[in-house]
């Protein structure tokens, strides 16, 4: 059942128009690709138990410190190196426990 208040034909036209717009808009395609790369990187690093457990602590601290800069919007996460260092064992535990 169609959850939209559009007819199937109108929805098809809308999706076709979006696809055309997206394919013609280099900035939007680049944005989409950049976001895909960020997601892949996150899966390979901070969501990867082996990576977390084997990464030297100082390198992991630096990466955790830099991560919020990749996020969009009003993130407002203010994690300094001392706080990350003090909480590193808790961070590792939280990430690896939820595998």
VEXDREN-2710 file (C-alpha; in Angstrom, 1 decimal):
% VEXDREN-2710
k/r/px/py/pz
1/UNK/0.0/0.0/0.0
2/UNK/1.3/3.4/-0.9
3/UNK/2.1/5.4/2.3
4/UNK/2.2/8.7/0.3
5/UNK/-0.8/10.9/-0.5
6/UNK/0.3/10.8/-4.2
7/UNK/-0.9/8.5/-6.9
8/UNK/1.6/5.9/-8.1
9/UNK/2.1/7.9/-11.3
10/UNK/2.7/11.2/-9.4
11/UNK/5.2/9.4/-7.1
12/UNK/7.0/7.9/-10.2
13/UNK/7.2/11.4/-11.7
14/UNK/8.6/12.9/-8.5
15/UNK/11.2/10.2/-8.1
16/UNK/12.2/10.6/-11.8
17/UNK/12.5/14.3/-11.3
18/UNK/14.7/13.8/-8.2
19/UNK/16.9/11.4/-10.0
20/UNK/17.4/13.8/-12.9
21/UNK/18.1/16.7/-10.6
22/UNK/20.6/14.6/-8.5
23/UNK/22.4/13.4/-11.6
24/UNK/22.8/16.9/-12.9
25/UNK/23.9/18.4/-9.6
26/UNK/27.6/17.8/-9.1
27/UNK/27.6/19.3/-5.6
28/UNK/24.8/17.0/-4.4
29/UNK/26.5/14.0/-5.9
30/UNK/29.8/14.9/-4.2
31/UNK/28.0/15.4/-0.9
32/UNK/26.4/12.0/-1.2
33/UNK/29.7/10.4/-2.0
34/UNK/31.5/12.2/0.9
35/UNK/28.8/11.0/3.3
36/UNK/29.1/7.4/2.0
37/UNK/32.9/7.5/2.6
38/UNK/32.5/8.8/6.1
39/UNK/30.0/6.0/6.9
40/UNK/32.5/3.4/5.5
41/UNK/35.3/4.9/7.4
42/UNK/33.3/4.8/10.6
43/UNK/32.5/1.1/10.1
44/UNK/36.1/0.3/9.5
45/UNK/37.4/2.2/12.5
46/UNK/35.2/3.2/15.5
47/UNK/32.6/0.5/14.9
48/UNK/35.3/-2.2/14.4
49/UNK/36.2/-4.0/17.6
50/UNK/39.5/-5.3/16.3
51/UNK/40.5/-1.8/15.2
52/UNK/39.6/-0.3/18.6
53/UNK/41.5/-3.0/20.5
54/UNK/44.6/-2.9/18.3
55/UNK/45.0/0.8/17.7
56/UNK/47.7/2.4/19.9
57/UNK/46.0/4.5/22.6
58/UNK/47.6/7.8/21.6
59/UNK/46.5/7.4/18.0
60/UNK/43.0/6.4/19.0
61/UNK/42.7/9.4/21.3
62/UNK/43.7/11.7/18.4
63/UNK/41.2/10.1/16.1
64/UNK/38.4/10.3/18.7
65/UNK/39.3/14.0/19.2
66/UNK/39.1/14.8/15.5
67/UNK/35.9/12.8/14.8
68/UNK/33.3/15.4/15.8
69/UNK/34.8/17.8/13.2
70/UNK/33.5/15.4/10.5
71/UNK/29.9/15.6/11.8
72/UNK/27.3/18.1/10.4
73/UNK/24.9/20.3/12.2
74/UNK/24.9/21.6/15.7
75/UNK/27.1/18.8/17.1
76/UNK/28.4/20.8/20.1
77/UNK/30.6/17.9/21.3
78/UNK/33.5/19.3/23.2
79/UNK/35.8/16.5/24.0
80/UNK/39.3/17.5/24.9
81/UNK/42.3/15.3/24.8
82/UNK/42.5/15.0/28.6
83/UNK/38.8/13.9/28.9
84/UNK/39.2/11.4/26.0
85/UNK/42.4/10.1/27.6
86/UNK/40.7/9.7/31.0
87/UNK/37.7/7.9/29.6
88/UNK/39.5/5.8/26.9
89/UNK/39.0/2.5/28.7
90/UNK/35.3/3.3/29.1
91/UNK/35.0/4.3/25.5
92/UNK/36.7/1.1/24.3
93/UNK/34.6/-1.0/26.6
94/UNK/31.4/0.6/25.4
95/UNK/32.3/0.2/21.7
96/UNK/33.6/-3.4/22.0
97/UNK/30.8/-4.6/24.3
98/UNK/28.1/-3.7/21.7
99/UNK/29.5/-5.6/18.8
END
